[in-house]
Amino acid sequence: MIIKYNNLYTHFILTTLNRFPFIQEQNRERIEKYITGIINNNDSKLYAIYANPEHVHFLASRSPIISEETLVEIIIESSEKFINENRLSKGHFSWQDSAAAFSVSKSDIDKVCKYILNQAEHHRKISYMEEYDKFIKFYQKTLKIKT
């Protein structure tokens, strides 16, 4: 069966190995464009991306024929190779072996895009670890079943 329409919006967060600030500002856009190409080449659509020194946020509408896990595995493998071959990082670049993926409703796309594109300003106020802890607590709270 072919699915012609889908609403599979996912906010992904990839973290560098040991949260080391591998991604330098002068290479940020090049890395973002490369990840965008990977997403597009996998029949998915990128809405927003921002590469911080130790993590990357992106919002994508993925193809229903690819899982979140498969898409992330492709991005991790390909981008690690690209970054290392092009020496876009100090030292050997590597992502952590886990990532975060949060579903997003269509009505929240604009809000999530603004959040992602405002990362530079956002992280002047809150560290990555504080932010990540807030994400986990928020999603755990919203997932609890009320009786």
Backbone as numpy.savetxt, mean C-alpha at the origin, in Angstrom:
# Nx Ny Nz CAx CAy CAz Cx Cy Cz
-16.91 -18.23 -15.39 -17.76 -17.06 -15.39 -16.87 -15.81 -15.39
-17.25 -14.81 -16.14 -16.52 -13.54 -16.20 -17.29 -12.50 -15.41
-16.61 -11.86 -14.47 -17.22 -10.78 -13.70 -16.90 -9.48 -14.42
-17.92 -8.77 -14.84 -17.72 -7.55 -15.62 -17.62 -6.30 -14.74
-18.18 -6.36 -13.53 -18.16 -5.19 -12.65 -17.80 -5.65 -11.25
-16.98 -4.86 -10.58 -16.64 -5.19 -9.20 -16.44 -3.93 -8.38
-16.53 -4.09 -7.10 -16.29 -3.03 -6.12 -15.31 -3.56 -5.09
-14.10 -3.85 -5.49 -13.12 -4.47 -4.61 -12.01 -3.47 -4.29
-12.33 -2.49 -3.48 -11.38 -1.43 -3.12 -10.62 -1.84 -1.87
-9.29 -1.76 -1.95 -8.46 -2.17 -0.83 -7.37 -1.14 -0.57
-7.21 -0.78 0.70 -6.13 0.09 1.15 -5.02 -0.82 1.65
-3.89 -0.81 0.96 -2.75 -1.65 1.30 -1.68 -0.83 2.00
-0.96 -1.48 2.90 0.22 -0.87 3.53 1.34 -1.90 3.47
2.42 -1.53 2.81 3.63 -2.36 2.76 4.68 -1.68 3.63
5.43 -2.47 4.37 6.44 -1.93 5.28 7.81 -2.47 4.90
8.82 -1.62 4.95 10.18 -2.06 4.66 10.67 -2.97 5.79
11.64 -3.80 5.46 12.20 -4.73 6.43 12.68 -3.98 7.66
12.23 -4.41 8.81 12.58 -3.81 10.11 12.23 -2.32 10.19
11.31 -1.89 9.34 10.87 -0.49 9.29 12.04 0.47 9.06
13.05 -0.01 8.34 14.20 0.81 8.04 13.82 1.82 6.95
14.23 3.09 7.09 13.84 4.11 6.10 14.62 4.00 4.79
14.32 2.95 4.03 15.01 2.67 2.77 14.63 3.64 1.65
13.40 4.12 1.64 12.89 4.88 0.50 13.27 6.35 0.66
14.14 6.80 -0.20 14.62 8.18 -0.15 13.72 9.07 -1.00
13.56 10.31 -0.56 12.65 11.24 -1.24 12.98 11.38 -2.72
14.25 11.41 -3.09 14.60 11.60 -4.49 14.19 10.41 -5.37
13.88 9.26 -4.76 13.47 8.08 -5.52 12.00 7.72 -5.31
11.31 8.46 -4.47 9.93 8.15 -4.10 9.01 8.05 -5.31
8.99 9.06 -6.16 8.08 9.06 -7.31 8.39 7.93 -8.29
9.64 7.63 -8.48 10.01 6.54 -9.39 9.49 5.19 -8.87
9.61 4.98 -7.56 9.10 3.75 -6.94 7.57 3.71 -7.03
6.92 4.85 -6.77 5.46 4.91 -6.87 4.99 4.59 -8.29
5.66 5.14 -9.28 5.29 4.86 -10.68 5.48 3.40 -11.03
6.52 2.80 -10.51 6.77 1.39 -10.79 5.66 0.52 -10.19
5.31 0.79 -8.95 4.23 0.03 -8.29 2.91 0.26 -9.02
2.67 1.49 -9.48 1.47 1.78 -10.26 1.41 0.90 -11.51
2.53 0.76 -12.19 2.59 -0.08 -13.38 2.27 -1.54 -13.07
2.79 -2.02 -11.97 2.51 -3.41 -11.57 1.00 -3.59 -11.37
0.38 -2.67 -10.67 -1.06 -2.75 -10.41 -1.83 -2.73 -11.72
-1.51 -1.78 -12.59 -2.20 -1.67 -13.88 -2.00 -2.93 -14.74
-0.81 -3.51 -14.69 -0.52 -4.70 -15.48 -1.20 -5.96 -14.95
-1.83 -5.84 -13.79 -2.57 -6.95 -13.21 -4.06 -6.67 -13.19
-4.53 -5.96 -14.23 -5.95 -5.67 -14.43 -6.61 -5.02 -13.23
-5.85 -4.22 -12.52 -6.37 -3.50 -11.37 -6.13 -2.01 -11.59
-6.75 -1.18 -10.75 -6.64 0.27 -10.93 -6.15 0.91 -9.64
-5.14 1.76 -9.77 -4.62 2.49 -8.63 -5.36 3.82 -8.49
-5.76 4.15 -7.28 -6.42 5.42 -7.01 -5.48 6.42 -6.34
-4.62 5.93 -5.45 -3.67 6.82 -4.77 -2.52 5.98 -4.24
-1.33 6.61 -4.19 -0.15 5.94 -3.64 0.75 6.99 -3.02
1.42 6.62 -1.93 2.44 7.48 -1.35 3.48 6.60 -0.68
4.73 6.79 -1.07 5.83 6.01 -0.50 6.55 6.84 0.56
6.35 6.47 1.80 7.07 7.06 2.92 8.43 6.37 3.03
9.35 6.88 3.83 10.67 6.24 3.93 10.62 4.77 4.36
9.67 4.40 5.24 9.63 3.03 5.74 8.33 2.28 5.46
7.44 2.89 4.74 6.21 2.19 4.37 5.53 2.88 3.19
4.66 2.12 2.51 3.93 2.64 1.36 2.45 2.36 1.56
1.64 3.40 1.33 0.18 3.25 1.33 -0.27 3.31 -0.12
-1.23 2.47 -0.49 -1.88 2.65 -1.78 -3.30 2.09 -1.72
-4.16 2.72 -2.50 -5.56 2.30 -2.63 -5.74 1.81 -4.05
-6.24 0.58 -4.17 -6.43 0.00 -5.49 -7.79 -0.69 -5.57
-8.33 -0.68 -6.75 -9.50 -1.49 -7.07 -8.94 -2.68 -7.84
-8.93 -3.82 -7.20 -8.27 -4.97 -7.81 -9.24 -5.79 -8.65
-8.67 -6.46 -9.58 -9.42 -7.37 -10.43 -9.96 -8.52 -9.58
-11.16 -8.99 -9.86 -11.70 -10.11 -9.08 -10.97 -11.44 -9.35
-10.10 -11.46 -10.35 -9.38 -12.71 -10.63 -8.06 -12.80 -9.88
-7.76 -11.79 -9.05 -6.52 -11.79 -8.28 -6.84 -11.45 -6.82
-6.26 -12.19 -5.92 -6.50 -11.94 -4.49 -5.59 -10.81 -4.00
-5.93 -10.27 -2.84 -5.07 -9.25 -2.23 -3.68 -9.82 -2.02
-3.61 -11.04 -1.51 -2.33 -11.66 -1.23 -1.48 -11.83 -2.49
-2.09 -12.29 -3.55 -1.34 -12.48 -4.80 -0.85 -11.15 -5.35
-1.70 -10.13 -5.33 -1.30 -8.81 -5.82 -0.12 -8.28 -5.01
-0.18 -8.39 -3.70 0.91 -7.91 -2.84 2.19 -8.72 -3.10
2.07 -10.03 -3.26 3.26 -10.84 -3.54 3.93 -10.41 -4.84
3.14 -10.12 -5.86 3.68 -9.67 -7.14 4.38 -8.32 -6.97
3.73 -7.40 -6.25 4.31 -6.07 -6.02 5.61 -6.18 -5.24
5.60 -6.96 -4.17 6.80 -7.10 -3.34 7.96 -7.68 -4.14
7.73 -8.77 -4.80 8.81 -9.44 -5.55 9.36 -8.54 -6.65
8.47 -7.95 -7.43 8.91 -7.15 -8.57 9.56 -5.83 -8.12
8.97 -5.16 -7.13 9.52 -3.86 -6.70 10.85 -4.03 -5.98
11.01 -5.09 -5.19 12.31 -5.34 -4.56 13.40 -5.47 -5.62
13.12 -6.25 -6.64 14.09 -6.45 -7.73 14.39 -5.13 -8.43
13.34 -4.36 -8.76 13.49 -3.06 -9.43 14.32 -2.09 -8.59
13.99 -1.97 -7.31 14.70 -1.03 -6.43 16.16 -1.42 -6.29
16.43 -2.70 -6.12 17.82 -3.15 -5.95 18.62 -3.05 -7.25
18.02 -3.44 -8.38 18.74 -3.36 -9.66 19.06 -1.92 -10.04
18.19 -0.99 -9.66 18.38 0.42 -10.01 19.03 1.22 -8.89
19.41 0.52 -7.84 20.09 1.14 -6.69 19.34 2.37 -6.17
18.06 2.16 -5.93 17.20 3.25 -5.46 17.11 3.29 -3.93
17.97 2.55 -3.27 17.97 2.47 -1.82 19.39 2.35 -1.33
19.62 2.89 -0.13 20.93 2.67 0.50 20.94 1.24 1.02
21.85 0.44 0.55 21.91 -0.95 0.97 20.90 -1.80 0.24
20.82 -3.08 0.62 19.92 -4.03 -0.02 18.50 -3.76 0.45
17.59 -3.51 -0.50 16.19 -3.21 -0.18 15.38 -4.48 -0.03
14.51 -4.48 0.97 13.60 -5.61 1.16 12.36 -5.14 1.91
11.22 -5.73 1.54 9.97 -5.50 2.26 9.85 -6.53 3.38
9.03 -6.23 4.39 8.69 -7.24 5.39 7.88 -8.33 4.71
7.84 -9.49 5.31 7.13 -10.60 4.69 5.64 -10.61 4.99
5.13 -9.51 5.52 3.69 -9.38 5.73 3.28 -7.97 5.34
2.01 -7.81 5.04 1.47 -6.51 4.65 0.09 -6.37 5.28
-0.48 -5.20 5.18 -1.84 -4.96 5.67 -2.74 -4.65 4.49
-3.98 -5.11 4.57 -4.97 -4.83 3.53 -6.30 -4.58 4.21
-6.88 -3.41 3.94 -8.15 -3.03 4.55 -9.16 -2.74 3.46
-10.31 -3.36 3.54 -11.35 -3.08 2.53 -11.88 -1.67 2.73
-12.26 -1.05 1.63 -12.75 0.33 1.64 -14.07 0.37 0.87
-15.06 1.02 1.44 -16.33 1.16 0.73 -16.20 2.24 -0.34
-16.99 2.13 -1.37 -16.94 3.09 -2.48 -17.15 4.51 -1.97
-18.01 4.68 -0.97 -18.29 6.02 -0.45 -17.10 6.64 0.28
-16.11 5.83 0.65 -14.93 6.34 1.38 -13.69 6.52 0.50
-13.81 6.28 -0.79 -12.65 6.36 -1.67 -11.99 7.74 -1.62
-12.76 8.80 -1.74 -12.16 10.15 -1.73 -11.43 10.42 -0.42
-12.04 10.04 0.69 -11.43 10.27 2.00 -10.12 9.49 2.13
-10.09 8.25 1.69 -8.88 7.43 1.79 -7.80 7.97 0.84
-8.19 8.39 -0.36 -7.22 8.98 -1.29 -6.57 10.24 -0.69
-7.37 11.11 -0.11 -6.83 12.32 0.53 -5.87 11.95 1.66
-6.25 10.96 2.44 -5.39 10.51 3.53 -4.04 10.01 2.99
-4.08 9.19 1.96 -2.85 8.63 1.39 -1.98 9.74 0.79
-2.59 10.63 0.03 -1.82 11.69 -0.64 -1.29 12.73 0.34
-1.81 12.75 1.56 -1.38 13.70 2.59 -0.40 13.06 3.58
0.23 11.98 3.20 1.12 11.26 4.11 2.28 12.09 4.64
2.90 12.90 3.80 4.06 13.68 4.26 3.66 14.58 5.42
2.56 15.28 5.29 2.07 16.15 6.37 1.61 15.32 7.56
0.90 14.26 7.29 0.36 13.40 8.34 1.47 12.88 9.26
2.59 12.44 8.67 3.65 11.86 9.48 4.55 12.88 10.16
4.26 14.13 9.97 4.92 15.15 10.79 4.27 15.19 12.17
3.03 14.67 12.25 2.26 14.72 13.49 2.21 13.39 14.22
2.31 12.29 13.49 2.15 10.96 14.08 3.14 10.00 13.43
3.78 9.17 14.25 4.75 8.21 13.71 4.03 7.07 13.01
4.78 6.34 12.21 4.22 5.20 11.50 3.66 4.16 12.48
4.39 3.85 13.54 3.93 2.84 14.49 2.66 3.29 15.21
2.58 4.57 15.57 1.34 5.07 16.19 0.18 4.95 15.21
0.44 5.29 13.96 -0.58 5.20 12.92 -1.04 3.76 12.74
-0.09 2.84 12.65 -0.42 1.44 12.42 -1.24 0.88 13.58
-0.84 1.21 14.81 -1.61 0.76 15.98 -3.05 1.28 15.93
-3.23 2.53 15.49 -4.58 3.09 15.38 -5.40 2.33 14.33
-4.78 1.99 13.21 -5.48 1.22 12.17 -5.97 -0.11 12.74
-5.06 -0.82 13.40 -5.41 -2.14 13.92 -6.52 -2.03 14.96
-6.40 -1.09 15.87 -7.44 -0.91 16.90 -8.77 -0.54 16.27
-8.75 0.35 15.28 -9.99 0.77 14.62 -10.67 -0.41 13.95
-9.91 -1.18 13.19 -10.51 -2.29 12.46 -10.92 -3.43 13.38
-10.20 -3.64 14.48 -10.63 -4.65 15.44 -11.93 -4.23 16.10
-12.05 -2.96 16.41 -13.26 -2.43 17.05 -14.46 -2.55 16.12
-14.26 -2.23 14.85 -15.38 -2.26 13.91 -15.78 -3.68 13.55
-14.88 -4.63 13.78 -15.18 -6.02 13.45 -15.90 -6.77 14.57
-15.90 -6.20 15.79 -16.55 -6.87 16.90 -18.06 -6.97 16.65
-18.58 -8.11 16.97 -20.01 -8.33 16.80 -20.73 -7.82 18.04
-21.69 -6.97 17.81 -22.47 -6.43 18.93 -23.63 -7.35 19.21
-23.85 -7.65 20.49 -24.97 -8.53 20.87 -26.03 -7.76 21.60
